């Protein structure tokens, strides 16, 4: 719970980290859509509904960053056909959950369950719509969401980007970096303390930014080692093609972006997922799938006409 709201989580980790996992898995699920299939977009819609139910701003931002990368790697047309139906369906399902988010209110399953079914039905219906129409519907849906969000609602505290505690923790962390720039304070020795205007002191062990946390604990040496690791990952996954590879790269981008907003690297479930996605995006795994489909093929693209 945060800001008086009951947020979805998982048995593995807390809401924001659960959102990171869901964002990455959703991008992978989207990359596996087959033309004419209903189960693929419906599964993606359910995953997106889970992501929305966490009310994680960083999770949504990370998913959007991964989606942009996926569109850049595979083309906007195919991305719209894959993403728009489940996104719009999930928006309906999450909208039906809004009355159940405040901790002061009882759950409303009679609204949430039909909302989920309506979202799945909308997803199924939109899978048959042309990409241009989908784009128009998606833009209209986003505009409607902005108008609704501009009015007071139970989750308005999760619609902005402002977070005083995180800003204060970042300021304290930067002070520690300036005091120990080369080697940091040591692994596990970082503590961040400040007193906000309400007079109640805050003390935390992890700043909500893995890159800054690493810089505080390991200094410039640790940051240099991290850059070497990232360079090795980029080298292992580069120069590929196809929607599966693009989905894996997009998932890695989503996890990379989200790591700047939460302490994800301290959770085994996240690290295992990162390792699996890197393996999926590397040459060794994709060489096996190339036997079944050409590496650059996309089931959403029309096949080339035969030579006359």
Backbone bond lengths (Angstrom), bond angles and torsions (degrees), N, CA, C in turn:
res aa  C-N    CA-C-N  psi(-1)  N-CA   C-N-CA  omega(-1)  CA-C   N-CA-C  phi
1 X - - - 1.457 - - 1.523 109.75 -
2 X 1.321 116.18 143.26 1.461 122.18 177.30 1.510 108.59 -155.42
3 X 1.341 115.91 141.03 1.468 121.37 179.05 1.530 111.94 56.54
4 X 1.329 116.39 32.80 1.451 119.88 179.48 1.507 114.78 72.77
5 X 1.338 117.14 19.32 1.459 121.61 -177.33 1.525 110.25 -120.06
6 X 1.313 116.02 140.45 1.460 122.08 173.20 1.522 108.08 -88.85
7 X 1.333 116.52 114.17 1.464 121.44 -174.76 1.524 110.34 -110.97
8 X 1.312 115.98 147.80 1.461 120.58 178.75 1.522 110.11 -69.33
9 X 1.320 115.78 144.45 1.461 121.91 175.48 1.530 107.64 -138.64
10 X 1.310 117.41 -155.84 1.467 120.55 177.18 1.512 108.27 -146.19
11 X 1.319 115.61 171.31 1.465 119.48 177.03 1.521 111.61 -73.16
12 X 1.337 117.93 -13.05 1.458 122.07 -178.62 1.519 112.60 -88.69
13 X 1.332 117.52 -35.34 1.454 118.73 -172.09 1.521 110.99 -163.03
14 X 1.323 116.80 -175.70 1.456 122.50 -173.65 1.534 110.62 -86.24
15 X 1.350 119.39 172.50 1.472 121.17 -169.46 1.526 115.46 -54.44
16 X 1.340 118.47 -47.45 1.464 119.58 -175.67 1.529 111.97 -65.72
17 X 1.324 116.92 -40.90 1.462 119.47 178.37 1.528 111.06 -70.47
18 X 1.337 116.48 -34.91 1.460 119.18 173.79 1.521 110.33 -61.00
19 X 1.345 116.44 -38.07 1.464 120.12 176.98 1.521 111.16 -63.71
20 X 1.335 117.84 -37.55 1.462 120.78 178.14 1.529 111.03 -62.13
21 X 1.331 115.73 -43.99 1.466 119.72 177.91 1.530 111.15 -63.99
22 X 1.317 116.49 -43.81 1.465 120.30 -178.48 1.523 111.21 -65.86
23 X 1.334 117.66 -38.41 1.464 120.12 178.94 1.526 110.38 -62.39
24 X 1.338 116.67 -44.73 1.461 120.02 -179.85 1.526 111.93 -66.20
25 X 1.332 116.58 -45.15 1.466 120.07 -178.94 1.529 110.66 -66.79
26 X 1.330 117.24 -35.32 1.464 120.44 178.49 1.522 111.04 -62.51
27 X 1.321 117.23 -42.25 1.465 120.71 179.24 1.529 110.57 -65.16
28 X 1.311 116.83 -38.36 1.464 119.48 175.59 1.523 110.92 -66.01
29 X 1.329 116.80 -42.37 1.459 120.48 178.24 1.522 111.07 -60.97
30 X 1.318 116.50 -42.00 1.459 121.03 179.89 1.523 111.52 -62.90
31 X 1.325 116.69 -35.20 1.463 119.71 -179.47 1.517 112.51 -69.91
32 X 1.323 118.15 -16.61 1.457 122.04 -177.63 1.527 112.86 -97.57
33 X 1.337 117.87 6.71 1.462 120.03 178.91 1.529 110.71 -60.77
34 X 1.315 115.57 136.65 1.462 121.98 175.41 1.517 108.88 -109.84
35 X 1.313 115.13 138.34 1.465 119.13 -179.85 1.522 109.78 -58.65
36 X 1.338 116.80 132.21 1.453 122.34 179.44 1.515 114.37 86.20
37 X 1.345 118.39 -5.40 1.460 121.06 -179.10 1.524 110.14 -88.42
38 X 1.337 116.70 138.21 1.458 121.75 174.94 1.527 111.63 -96.84
39 X 1.322 117.77 -30.37 1.464 119.85 -176.78 1.523 111.90 -66.78
40 X 1.332 118.43 -34.18 1.462 120.88 -178.71 1.530 111.85 -64.22
41 X 1.345 120.02 -54.67 1.469 118.63 178.57 1.527 113.30 -65.46
42 X 1.337 117.87 -31.04 1.460 119.52 177.72 1.532 110.87 -66.32
43 X 1.328 117.11 -40.31 1.466 120.48 176.99 1.526 110.36 -63.16
44 X 1.339 116.56 -41.21 1.467 120.31 178.27 1.518 110.65 -64.54
45 X 1.325 117.08 -38.21 1.463 121.16 177.94 1.526 111.09 -61.73
46 X 1.322 117.15 -41.66 1.468 120.34 179.15 1.531 110.35 -64.48
47 X 1.328 116.83 -42.51 1.461 120.32 178.34 1.525 111.30 -63.01
48 X 1.325 116.80 -42.29 1.460 120.64 178.13 1.524 111.54 -65.40
49 X 1.313 117.00 -34.88 1.458 120.60 175.91 1.529 110.28 -62.92
50 X 1.316 115.72 -42.12 1.466 119.23 175.70 1.514 112.11 -62.18
51 X 1.342 116.30 -41.60 1.468 120.23 177.34 1.526 110.47 -60.78
52 X 1.329 117.04 -45.70 1.454 120.12 179.11 1.511 112.50 -64.30
53 X 1.341 117.45 -34.84 1.460 121.18 -178.32 1.521 112.67 -68.51
54 X 1.339 117.92 -19.41 1.465 119.72 176.34 1.522 111.79 -74.66
55 X 1.348 117.56 -17.41 1.465 122.81 -177.15 1.525 111.57 55.08
56 X 1.327 115.79 34.39 1.466 120.79 -179.59 1.526 109.75 -91.32
57 X 1.321 116.41 114.71 1.458 119.86 178.51 1.525 110.79 -66.12
58 X 1.333 116.82 -40.97 1.458 120.36 178.80 1.525 111.24 -65.50
59 X 1.341 116.70 -35.44 1.458 119.66 178.65 1.512 111.87 -63.84
60 X 1.337 117.07 -42.77 1.467 120.49 178.22 1.524 110.32 -66.50
61 X 1.331 116.92 -43.22 1.466 120.53 179.25 1.524 111.00 -61.60
62 X 1.337 116.80 -42.30 1.462 120.70 179.02 1.522 111.12 -64.67
63 X 1.328 116.68 -41.18 1.469 119.49 178.07 1.526 110.90 -62.18
64 X 1.326 117.20 -43.60 1.470 120.45 179.71 1.522 110.94 -63.98
65 X 1.333 117.34 -38.26 1.470 120.09 177.23 1.526 110.36 -63.25
66 X 1.334 116.64 -44.45 1.461 119.96 177.42 1.514 111.99 -64.06
67 X 1.342 116.83 -37.31 1.464 120.68 179.70 1.528 111.04 -64.79
68 X 1.331 117.20 -39.53 1.466 120.52 177.13 1.523 110.92 -63.72
69 X 1.324 116.46 -40.47 1.467 119.66 177.91 1.523 110.09 -65.29
70 X 1.326 116.71 -42.03 1.469 119.99 178.31 1.528 110.73 -60.26
71 X 1.346 116.62 -42.35 1.463 120.65 179.21 1.522 110.81 -64.80
72 X 1.326 116.96 -37.98 1.464 120.25 179.51 1.528 111.43 -66.97
73 X 1.330 117.21 -31.37 1.465 121.07 -176.89 1.522 113.16 -87.10
74 X 1.325 117.90 -27.64 1.463 120.45 -174.55 1.520 113.72 -116.31
75 X 1.336 117.76 -14.22 1.460 120.05 -178.18 1.522 111.16 106.04
76 X 1.331 117.11 145.25 1.470 120.08 -176.35 1.519 114.24 -68.69
77 X 1.345 118.10 -34.66 1.461 120.42 -176.81 1.512 112.48 -60.95
78 X 1.330 116.15 -52.34 1.461 119.92 179.47 1.514 112.61 -64.39
79 X 1.337 116.02 -35.09 1.463 119.99 179.77 1.520 111.04 -65.51
80 X 1.338 116.93 -42.01 1.469 120.27 178.74 1.520 110.15 -62.74
81 X 1.329 116.98 -43.49 1.465 119.49 -179.56 1.523 111.86 -64.45
82 X 1.332 117.04 -33.16 1.452 120.42 179.30 1.529 112.33 -79.04
83 X 1.337 116.72 -40.12 1.461 120.94 -167.85 1.517 114.07 -93.50
84 X 1.348 118.23 -38.45 1.462 120.11 -171.34 1.535 113.29 -61.22
85 X 1.339 120.71 -48.80 1.468 118.74 -178.86 1.527 114.00 -58.40
86 X 1.348 119.55 -50.04 1.478 117.27 179.83 1.522 113.35 -68.32
87 X 1.339 118.55 -31.25 1.471 120.00 178.67 1.526 110.25 -65.06
88 X 1.321 116.87 -46.73 1.461 120.18 -179.88 1.529 111.33 -66.74
89 X 1.329 116.67 -39.57 1.459 119.45 177.17 1.521 111.99 -64.24
90 X 1.335 116.55 -41.66 1.467 120.27 178.84 1.524 111.18 -66.46
91 X 1.345 117.08 -33.42 1.463 120.04 178.32 1.530 110.25 -61.67
92 X 1.325 116.74 -39.69 1.465 120.07 177.29 1.528 110.51 -65.95
93 X 1.327 116.42 -44.18 1.467 120.18 -177.84 1.526 111.51 -65.15
94 X 1.330 116.96 -42.45 1.467 120.06 179.65 1.531 109.98 -69.56
95 X 1.331 116.88 -36.60 1.459 119.44 176.65 1.516 112.09 -58.84
96 X 1.335 116.95 -35.16 1.465 120.36 178.50 1.527 112.06 -72.05
97 X 1.344 117.10 -15.47 1.464 120.57 178.16 1.521 112.81 -86.60
98 X 1.335 117.60 -15.40 1.466 120.92 -173.19 1.529 113.00 -53.80
99 X 1.344 119.90 -43.35 1.474 118.08 179.49 1.527 113.95 -63.48
100 X 1.332 117.48 -18.54 1.467 120.58 -177.61 1.520 113.17 -93.59
101 X 1.336 118.96 -7.52 1.459 120.56 -176.46 1.532 114.42 -71.34
102 X 1.325 120.98 -42.33 1.472 119.51 -177.83 1.523 111.56 -62.49
103 X 1.336 116.35 134.16 1.464 120.15 -178.30 1.529 111.16 -69.01
104 X 1.314 116.38 -19.77 1.469 119.62 -179.71 1.512 112.68 -82.34
105 X 1.339 116.81 -6.35 1.460 119.57 -179.07 1.520 109.97 -114.01
106 X 1.329 115.07 152.66 1.470 120.15 177.87 1.525 109.35 -74.52
107 X 1.336 115.50 161.02 1.461 119.48 176.60 1.528 109.78 -69.13
108 X 1.317 115.71 155.50 1.467 121.09 -177.87 1.535 109.88 -127.10
109 X 1.338 117.09 70.85 1.465 119.27 -178.45 1.520 113.76 -62.17
110 X 1.356 117.32 -27.83 1.464 119.54 -179.88 1.522 111.82 -69.66
111 X 1.326 116.93 -15.99 1.467 121.21 173.40 1.519 110.28 -97.51
112 X 1.343 116.46 -42.83 1.462 121.20 -174.67 1.525 112.35 -65.95
113 X 1.318 117.45 -44.53 1.471 119.82 -176.64 1.533 112.07 -66.47
114 X 1.351 118.98 -49.84 1.466 117.69 174.51 1.524 112.64 -60.92
115 X 1.343 117.12 -32.88 1.459 119.95 177.63 1.520 111.57 -63.14
116 X 1.334 116.57 -42.10 1.467 120.08 177.26 1.523 110.67 -63.88
117 X 1.336 116.72 -44.31 1.463 119.83 179.49 1.527 110.89 -63.90
118 X 1.338 116.59 -39.31 1.471 119.68 177.85 1.518 110.61 -65.35
119 X 1.335 117.15 -38.88 1.456 120.32 177.99 1.517 112.22 -64.36
120 X 1.329 116.55 -40.97 1.464 120.19 177.36 1.529 110.59 -66.31
121 X 1.347 116.28 -39.84 1.461 119.14 177.56 1.515 112.16 -63.65
122 X 1.341 117.05 -40.88 1.457 120.52 177.88 1.522 110.68 -64.17
123 X 1.323 116.40 -40.87 1.469 119.98 177.49 1.515 111.04 -59.70
124 X 1.330 116.16 -46.69 1.466 119.88 -179.61 1.519 111.26 -62.46
125 X 1.326 117.26 -40.27 1.470 120.28 -179.02 1.523 111.50 -67.36
126 X 1.332 116.90 -38.50 1.468 120.08 -175.29 1.521 113.01 -76.45
127 X 1.335 117.78 -14.42 1.464 118.84 178.54 1.524 111.86 -65.95
128 X 1.332 117.50 -16.47 1.462 121.20 -179.12 1.532 112.08 -96.70
129 X 1.325 117.43 2.30 1.463 121.21 -174.57 1.522 109.96 -94.12
130 X 1.322 116.25 148.29 1.461 121.39 179.71 1.526 111.02 -66.24
131 X 1.349 115.93 156.56 1.459 121.36 -175.53 1.523 111.98 -61.05
132 X 1.331 118.06 -40.63 1.464 119.90 -177.74 1.526 111.02 -65.81
133 X 1.319 116.63 -40.26 1.463 120.06 177.58 1.524 109.84 -66.23
134 X 1.334 116.72 -39.76 1.456 120.57 177.91 1.520 111.23 -60.34
135 X 1.342 115.70 -42.47 1.460 119.47 179.94 1.524 110.57 -61.77
136 X 1.340 116.62 -42.45 1.465 120.21 179.41 1.532 110.84 -64.75
137 X 1.326 116.54 -43.15 1.468 120.48 179.44 1.526 110.49 -64.18
138 X 1.342 116.68 -40.46 1.457 120.64 179.95 1.523 111.03 -63.57
139 X 1.338 116.86 -44.23 1.462 120.18 178.50 1.530 111.23 -63.32
140 X 1.337 116.10 -41.61 1.465 119.58 177.91 1.528 110.89 -63.25
141 X 1.324 116.01 -40.59 1.462 119.79 178.18 1.520 112.36 -64.21
142 X 1.338 116.98 -40.51 1.457 120.38 177.94 1.526 111.04 -65.02
143 X 1.345 116.19 -41.70 1.461 119.83 178.45 1.532 111.04 -61.70
144 X 1.346 116.33 -41.51 1.460 120.64 178.24 1.520 111.06 -63.98
145 X 1.343 116.09 -39.57 1.464 119.72 179.32 1.526 111.19 -64.33
146 X 1.333 116.34 -39.04 1.467 120.03 178.41 1.524 110.22 -64.35
147 X 1.332 117.13 -42.43 1.467 120.19 179.73 1.524 111.74 -63.80
148 X 1.334 115.66 -41.58 1.463 119.21 178.91 1.527 110.75 -67.65
149 X 1.350 115.19 -41.34 1.459 119.32 -179.78 1.509 113.77 -66.98
150 X 1.346 117.18 -23.38 1.463 120.11 178.92 1.522 111.78 -69.23
151 X 1.326 117.41 -22.34 1.460 121.43 177.59 1.529 109.38 -90.10
152 X 1.319 116.35 162.63 1.464 119.97 -179.31 1.523 110.35 -65.99
153 X 1.323 115.70 134.72 1.452 120.75 176.08 1.520 108.21 -150.37
154 X 1.323 118.80 166.58 1.464 121.30 -173.73 1.523 114.70 -62.81
155 X 1.334 119.07 -19.02 1.465 120.11 -176.47 1.521 111.75 -113.38
156 X 1.345 117.62 24.23 1.458 118.93 -177.33 1.521 112.17 -64.15
157 X 1.350 118.14 -22.92 1.466 120.19 178.03 1.512 112.14 -69.09
158 X 1.341 117.84 -16.98 1.473 121.41 -179.96 1.526 112.06 -100.53
159 X 1.318 117.35 1.86 1.457 119.74 -176.79 1.517 112.87 -92.16
160 X 1.323 118.06 -16.75 1.459 121.48 178.92 1.517 111.24 -98.12
161 X 1.324 115.64 175.19 1.464 121.34 -179.36 1.526 112.34 -104.36
162 X 1.320 117.37 -3.64 1.458 120.93 -175.51 1.521 110.59 -75.57
163 X 1.349 116.11 134.34 1.460 122.29 177.14 1.522 107.99 -148.89
164 X 1.343 118.22 94.82 1.469 120.93 -175.89 1.528 113.62 -57.58
165 X 1.336 117.88 -40.93 1.457 119.88 -178.62 1.523 111.60 -64.81
166 X 1.318 116.69 -41.31 1.466 119.30 178.98 1.521 110.84 -66.98
167 X 1.313 117.53 -38.85 1.468 120.72 178.34 1.522 110.65 -63.38
168 X 1.330 116.14 -42.03 1.460 119.94 179.07 1.522 110.98 -65.97
169 X 1.335 117.26 -42.60 1.462 120.71 179.08 1.528 110.82 -63.07
170 X 1.318 117.12 -38.77 1.464 120.77 178.08 1.521 110.75 -63.50
171 X 1.326 117.21 -41.45 1.462 120.80 178.85 1.525 111.44 -62.27
172 X 1.341 116.91 -43.29 1.466 120.70 177.57 1.524 110.52 -63.72
173 X 1.336 116.58 -41.31 1.468 120.46 179.98 1.523 111.47 -62.66
174 X 1.318 117.32 -40.67 1.459 120.51 179.34 1.531 111.11 -65.83
175 X 1.324 117.15 -33.19 1.464 120.18 175.09 1.526 110.41 -63.95
176 X 1.348 116.94 -40.22 1.464 120.37 178.06 1.526 111.19 -66.59
177 X 1.326 116.83 -37.13 1.465 120.58 178.00 1.523 110.27 -63.60
178 X 1.317 117.01 -43.67 1.472 119.96 -180.00 1.529 111.66 -65.94
179 X 1.351 116.59 -27.97 1.464 119.86 178.97 1.522 112.40 -81.08
180 X 1.339 117.49 -28.14 1.475 121.60 -179.40 1.533 108.59 -135.07
181 X 1.320 117.78 69.83 1.475 119.67 -171.43 1.518 114.98 -72.67
182 X 1.311 119.15 -30.80 1.470 120.67 -171.10 1.520 112.64 -88.93
183 X 1.321 117.95 -52.51 1.468 120.98 -174.09 1.521 113.25 -110.35
184 X 1.345 119.03 -7.00 1.445 121.50 179.96 1.518 112.72 73.47
185 X 1.307 116.95 -173.71 1.463 121.73 -177.71 1.521 112.22 -88.61
186 X 1.345 116.98 -8.15 1.457 120.84 -179.68 1.517 112.28 107.06
187 X 1.324 118.04 146.88 1.470 121.56 -178.57 1.529 111.55 -59.82
188 X 1.334 115.61 127.98 1.456 121.22 177.54 1.514 115.11 77.96
189 X 1.330 118.60 1.94 1.461 121.78 -176.66 1.525 112.65 -100.88
190 X 1.316 117.97 6.20 1.461 120.41 -177.57 1.526 110.44 -85.20
191 X 1.334 115.43 126.75 1.460 122.08 172.77 1.521 107.64 -132.68
192 X 1.326 115.59 137.78 1.462 120.51 -175.41 1.527 108.00 -121.58
193 X 1.336 116.08 118.60 1.467 121.25 -176.81 1.521 109.85 -128.99
194 X 1.324 116.35 139.79 1.464 122.38 176.36 1.526 108.85 -159.12
195 X 1.307 114.87 165.00 1.464 120.85 179.02 1.513 109.21 -120.48
196 X 1.338 117.77 109.98 1.470 121.02 179.95 1.528 111.18 -74.11
197 X 1.330 117.71 174.57 1.471 120.86 -178.50 1.520 114.69 -57.53
198 X 1.354 118.88 -24.65 1.465 119.36 -179.00 1.523 112.84 -75.09
199 X 1.363 117.37 -6.79 1.452 121.66 176.02 1.507 115.44 85.93
200 X 1.324 118.95 -3.39 1.463 122.70 179.52 1.531 109.03 -94.33
201 X 1.328 115.84 114.61 1.466 120.74 -175.43 1.527 110.82 -63.41
202 X 1.310 115.72 144.87 1.460 122.96 176.65 1.539 108.50 -116.34
203 X 1.326 115.38 136.35 1.467 121.49 175.27 1.523 107.66 -137.44
204 X 1.343 116.55 122.92 1.460 120.64 179.41 1.525 109.13 -131.80
205 X 1.316 115.22 159.01 1.467 120.99 -178.34 1.527 112.02 -98.38
206 X 1.339 115.93 -24.61 1.463 120.38 -177.97 1.521 110.02 -126.42
207 X 1.306 116.44 126.55 1.454 120.20 170.13 1.525 107.32 -78.63
208 X 1.317 118.45 149.23 1.466 120.53 -175.16 1.527 111.02 -82.06
209 X 1.312 116.03 57.95 1.470 122.36 179.49 1.519 106.54 -165.65
210 X 1.321 116.90 106.92 1.460 119.85 -176.20 1.527 112.72 -65.34
211 X 1.319 117.45 -33.57 1.461 120.08 179.95 1.523 110.30 -67.53
212 X 1.318 116.50 -42.79 1.455 120.68 177.55 1.525 111.05 -69.57
213 X 1.337 117.03 -37.74 1.463 120.69 177.31 1.523 110.34 -60.38
214 X 1.319 116.55 -43.89 1.461 120.63 179.19 1.520 110.62 -64.26
215 X 1.330 117.34 -40.73 1.459 120.95 179.67 1.523 110.95 -64.91
216 X 1.334 117.06 -37.61 1.460 120.64 177.85 1.521 110.87 -66.41
217 X 1.339 117.74 -44.81 1.453 121.06 -173.60 1.526 113.45 -82.62
218 X 1.334 118.01 -36.17 1.464 121.35 -174.42 1.518 113.70 -116.62
219 X 1.316 117.92 -6.36 1.453 121.00 175.70 1.513 113.52 68.50
220 X 1.331 115.39 -161.82 1.461 121.67 -177.80 1.527 111.54 -63.51
221 X 1.319 117.15 -30.41 1.471 120.14 178.46 1.521 110.14 -64.13
222 X 1.309 116.14 -45.83 1.463 119.75 178.18 1.509 112.37 -63.59
223 X 1.341 117.13 -39.80 1.466 120.59 178.60 1.521 110.60 -63.56
224 X 1.334 117.83 -39.87 1.468 121.03 178.44 1.526 110.86 -63.50
225 X 1.333 116.63 -40.32 1.466 119.91 178.12 1.529 110.90 -65.62
226 X 1.336 116.49 -38.33 1.464 119.70 177.18 1.522 110.71 -62.96
227 X 1.316 118.32 -41.95 1.462 121.32 178.62 1.524 110.86 -62.96
228 X 1.319 117.29 -36.95 1.468 120.12 176.21 1.530 110.64 -64.04
229 X 1.338 116.27 -41.47 1.467 120.18 178.67 1.521 110.52 -63.49
230 X 1.329 117.55 -44.58 1.458 120.90 -179.97 1.523 110.82 -63.68
231 X 1.335 117.14 -38.02 1.466 120.48 177.60 1.529 110.67 -63.79
232 X 1.326 116.86 -38.29 1.469 120.42 178.50 1.530 110.92 -65.99
233 X 1.335 116.40 -39.48 1.464 120.23 178.33 1.524 110.48 -64.30
234 X 1.338 116.69 -45.69 1.471 120.59 178.80 1.522 110.65 -59.51
235 X 1.312 116.75 -41.31 1.467 120.09 179.45 1.529 111.32 -64.81
236 X 1.342 116.83 -34.31 1.466 120.14 -177.62 1.516 112.56 -73.87
237 X 1.324 118.31 -26.72 1.470 119.94 -172.97 1.522 113.23 -110.56
238 X 1.307 118.84 0.38 1.467 119.86 -174.71 1.529 110.84 -79.00
239 X 1.326 113.71 170.21 1.470 123.78 175.03 1.523 112.88 56.48
240 X 1.319 117.07 45.98 1.444 121.10 171.88 1.516 108.88 -120.25
241 X 1.313 117.08 -176.81 1.464 121.43 178.73 1.517 108.79 -155.39
242 X 1.341 115.37 170.72 1.455 120.37 178.19 1.507 112.45 100.71
243 X 1.325 117.64 155.36 1.469 121.43 -176.33 1.527 114.04 -65.29
244 X 1.332 118.91 -35.09 1.459 119.84 -179.69 1.521 110.50 -64.89
245 X 1.332 115.97 -46.10 1.462 119.56 176.96 1.525 110.72 -62.04
246 X 1.337 116.71 -43.60 1.464 120.21 179.38 1.522 111.19 -61.50
247 X 1.338 117.09 -39.59 1.462 120.26 177.96 1.514 112.40 -64.82
248 X 1.342 116.35 -39.49 1.467 119.39 178.05 1.528 110.93 -66.08
249 X 1.325 116.98 -42.42 1.466 120.23 177.93 1.527 110.19 -63.69
250 X 1.334 116.43 -42.94 1.466 120.09 178.69 1.529 110.82 -61.88
251 X 1.332 117.56 -39.20 1.459 120.83 178.00 1.528 110.94 -63.32
252 X 1.335 116.71 -40.60 1.461 119.94 177.67 1.526 110.98 -65.03
253 X 1.333 116.38 -39.64 1.465 119.74 177.50 1.526 110.13 -62.55
254 X 1.332 116.91 -43.14 1.458 120.25 179.17 1.524 111.29 -60.02
255 X 1.331 117.40 -44.54 1.461 120.45 179.17 1.523 111.44 -67.35
256 X 1.331 116.71 -35.52 1.459 120.57 178.02 1.522 111.32 -65.61
257 X 1.331 116.47 -43.56 1.464 120.46 178.97 1.527 110.68 -65.74
258 X 1.330 116.42 -45.41 1.466 119.85 -177.20 1.523 111.68 -64.89
259 X 1.328 117.66 -26.71 1.461 120.85 -179.91 1.519 112.17 -64.03
260 X 1.328 117.09 -18.42 1.450 120.33 176.54 1.511 113.31 -81.76
261 X 1.351 117.62 0.23 1.467 121.07 -177.26 1.525 113.81 -126.74
262 X 1.335 117.78 -10.31 1.461 120.65 -178.76 1.518 109.77 -150.11
263 X 1.344 116.32 164.79 1.474 120.61 -179.47 1.527 109.34 -90.69
264 X 1.330 116.42 77.18 1.458 122.18 -175.06 1.521 112.89 -83.49
265 X 1.308 117.70 -31.32 1.465 120.35 -172.58 1.527 112.55 -73.32
266 X 1.325 117.17 -7.78 1.455 120.16 178.62 1.529 111.86 -92.13
267 X 1.323 116.48 4.84 1.463 121.13 -177.46 1.530 109.79 -113.49
268 X 1.321 118.44 119.49 1.477 120.63 -177.46 1.520 113.61 -55.76
269 X 1.326 118.09 -36.77 1.466 120.15 -178.35 1.530 111.05 -60.61
270 X 1.322 116.79 -37.42 1.462 120.53 179.32 1.522 110.21 -69.33
271 X 1.317 117.41 -46.13 1.465 120.76 -177.75 1.530 111.44 -64.06
272 X 1.325 116.61 -39.36 1.468 119.66 177.23 1.526 109.99 -63.44
273 X 1.326 116.94 -41.86 1.464 120.71 178.34 1.515 111.31 -62.36
274 X 1.330 117.08 -43.03 1.464 120.63 178.43 1.522 110.55 -59.82
275 X 1.335 117.16 -45.13 1.458 120.30 179.15 1.521 112.40 -61.76
276 X 1.339 116.93 -41.65 1.456 120.53 179.09 1.528 111.83 -64.96
277 X 1.336 116.19 -40.83 1.470 119.45 -179.17 1.525 110.72 -69.12
278 X 1.328 117.52 -39.22 1.468 119.71 176.37 1.518 110.09 -61.45
279 X 1.331 116.44 -42.96 1.460 119.17 176.98 1.514 112.18 -62.46
280 X 1.333 116.42 -38.06 1.459 120.47 179.57 1.523 111.50 -66.07
281 X 1.336 116.50 -35.28 1.465 120.67 -177.84 1.513 113.29 -84.92
282 X 1.315 118.40 -8.45 1.461 120.78 -176.26 1.517 111.05 -84.38
283 X 1.304 115.90 168.53 1.459 122.26 -174.89 1.517 112.55 -60.84
284 X 1.344 117.17 -41.34 1.454 119.87 -171.84 1.509 113.77 -60.02
285 X 1.327 117.92 -40.56 1.458 121.15 -178.44 1.516 111.01 -76.73
286 X 1.313 116.74 -43.18 1.459 119.51 -175.43 1.516 112.72 -70.02
287 X 1.325 117.02 -24.71 1.462 118.93 176.78 1.522 111.09 -61.48
288 X 1.342 117.06 -29.52 1.461 120.28 178.72 1.530 111.02 -71.37
289 X 1.337 116.90 -36.59 1.461 120.04 -178.48 1.511 112.14 -76.89
290 X 1.318 118.06 -22.34 1.453 120.54 -179.08 1.530 111.67 -65.21
291 X 1.338 117.28 -22.32 1.458 120.11 178.57 1.527 111.22 -69.46
292 X 1.360 115.85 -25.56 1.450 120.05 -179.32 1.514 112.89 -92.27
293 X 1.342 117.13 -32.47 1.470 121.41 -178.84 1.514 108.93 -148.73
294 X 1.325 118.58 144.65 1.460 120.47 176.76 1.521 110.35 -56.72
295 X 1.338 115.56 145.71 1.453 120.11 -173.76 1.513 112.35 -59.87
296 X 1.317 117.92 -34.55 1.454 120.14 -177.22 1.502 113.86 -94.47
297 X 1.320 118.65 5.78 1.456 120.35 -175.09 1.514 111.26 -75.01
298 X 1.322 116.10 149.83 1.461 123.05 178.03 1.514 107.40 -138.76
299 X 1.348 117.67 118.70 1.464 119.64 -177.10 1.512 113.21 -62.05
300 X 1.346 118.21 -16.18 1.457 120.95 179.56 1.518 112.06 -86.69
301 X 1.312 116.84 -9.79 1.459 119.96 178.75 1.526 110.06 -93.32
302 X 1.291 116.80 141.33 1.463 121.32 179.61 1.516 109.09 -69.87
303 X 1.348 118.16 140.22 1.450 119.70 179.74 1.542 110.62 -69.20
304 X 1.301 114.39 152.70 1.453 119.44 -179.86 1.517 110.36 -68.40
305 X 1.334 118.79 141.92 1.456 120.69 179.74 1.509 110.65 -67.95
306 X 1.337 117.49 148.99 1.459 119.77 -179.21 1.533 110.75 -67.53
307 X 1.320 114.61 152.39 1.457 119.73 178.79 1.519 110.08 -66.55
308 X 1.321 115.90 137.63 1.465 120.03 179.12 1.511 109.86 -83.04
